[in-house]
Amino acid sequence: EPEVTQTPSHQVTQMGQEVILRCVPISNHLYFYWYRQILGQKVEFLVSFYNNEISEKSEIFDDQFSVERPDGSNFTLKIRSTKLEDSAMYFCASSLLEPGTGQHYSSGNTIYFGEGSWLTVV
Amino acid sequence: DQQVKQNSPSLSVQEGRISILNCDYTNSMFDYFLWYKKYPAEGPTFLISISSIKDKNEDGRFTVFLNKSAKHLSLHIVPSQPGDSAVYFCAAIRDDKIIFGKGTRLHILP
């Protein structure tokens, strides 16, 4: 079973510090995503990335956030100056097919999530 | 703006019985609906999907039903097993992102 891997699994950082969350998507996937889940709330979309550029982002993904695929295997989320409200579980995901293309979603070609990086801002 | 709603935060079901998890949505433009299962401290894992042009999809113990007129879908698990205890997220695909519901925590009772 292919998997998306994320590091670190847990990070504690001081408010105002920069944080980089790292992800290794599944190797032949083309679309990459970051989601987050604040404790007790729903999983929220942050950003999608394809062909080395952002294809869509939510209102949560403001100027403090950036994403990068620096070397063709890693996909990173950077938070420049963390705030208390950035404390959440951040999930990376990848897919082979673009959502909504009309392809059938099955266990073989769906959106795979990593196990998450828990960020605590103090 | 809750486009995908799971109104039951938790559900308890006896082992061996049927678990029915419900989900409502507001946007008729969604292309696909998916169910994800999530254990504590793990990422969501894909369970089953249904296209907006279908009304039922079955995969082993899992069946998803879609009622487009009511903008409602449900996940049936039968028979329920202890390992099914988890949080289940209903999700919908629109454009380039998945929109998740808040999740329903399913407890399978011995």
Interface residues (C-beta under 8 A of the other chain):
Chain A: V4 Q6 Y31 Y33 Y35 Q41 K42 V43 E44 F45 S48 Y50 S55 E56 S58 F91 A93 E98 P99 G100 G102 H104 Y105 S106 S107 T110 I111 Y112 F113 G114 E115 G116 W118
Chain B: D31 Y32 L34 Y36 A41 E42 G43 P44 T45 F46 S49 S51 F89 I93 R94 D95 D96 K97 I98 I99 F100 G101 K102 G103
